[in-house]
């Protein structure tokens, strides 16, 4: 429900009143306790009167058509394009944030573009995008808008992709992911210490999200870990992470190990070396992960998909563009017939690596 004259401010329902007069937001484990006029850490949710509202409904920091591989999703409609957008703010405070201009924005000016769910879904159809991605900052903080966009997209046969850190409480998690078709979940590290010290959050709710997605939904998801030198890139940590994934989620969930570049409040670390990424990929595969990737580097081997049964090349990739395709239309290996995990529908798309800004009507 819109509040007042500003159509970007709407009511929300994951909050409760505390005895001391404050109101606690129950969307994410941050559990912000707000007095009148205060905003949560995510900036876009705030207390107005006797409730918590979302202040950025229908507002965006911009729209772009990307390859789906850029999310990154390597097993979800490969080669197709995705209409990407985000808003402002974030519910984690990662010192290494690679999208800090949007996620750390405290200016509503960042949200200069406006689009109703219907306008956005129509734009995706008009642009030939197979899906819409809620990305750049975490969609759980603007879940009401993301879910309405997803519903408008579903009516038009366009799918929805959440790019998220998975830092969300149980009830909103269930509601949010019921509207999504795919997700890339950032598993930022595999220690509580990293989440507490570097992100201002905690690991266990993220693991809960991953188990929930795997065991209670049909949402296709892949996991990304940005490897930061000397922070989360030790072989022991990659070993523990990949073992946990195989044991708790199974061998078919793809893992992406991506390269860090110095940014935001972490400029004293070097770029991640290609060798570190390749080593992480090898550790994951030796622990039984069937599809492990390197990312943010040119690595034809680490960026491609191989049959876990006969080891033949299934999907060749150069950066985000497809170079080889050896799958049947329903995702089976052309050499041995083994199914490749993922969502495949006919021949691959031909979007390539292009990134095209889109301007929607205000
Ligand atoms: S969603 Fe935002 S306001 Fe709500 S608990 Fe998380 S950071 Fe705080």
Boltz pocket constraint, residues with backbone or C-beta under 6 A from the ligand:
constraints:
  - pocket:
      binder: B
      contacts: [[A, 25], [A, 26], [A, 27], [A, 28], [A, 29], [A, 30], [A, 31], [A, 32], [A, 39], [A, 40], [A, 41], [A, 42], [A, 43], [A, 45], [A, 46], [A, 90], [A, 91], [A, 140], [A, 141]]
      max_distance: 6.0
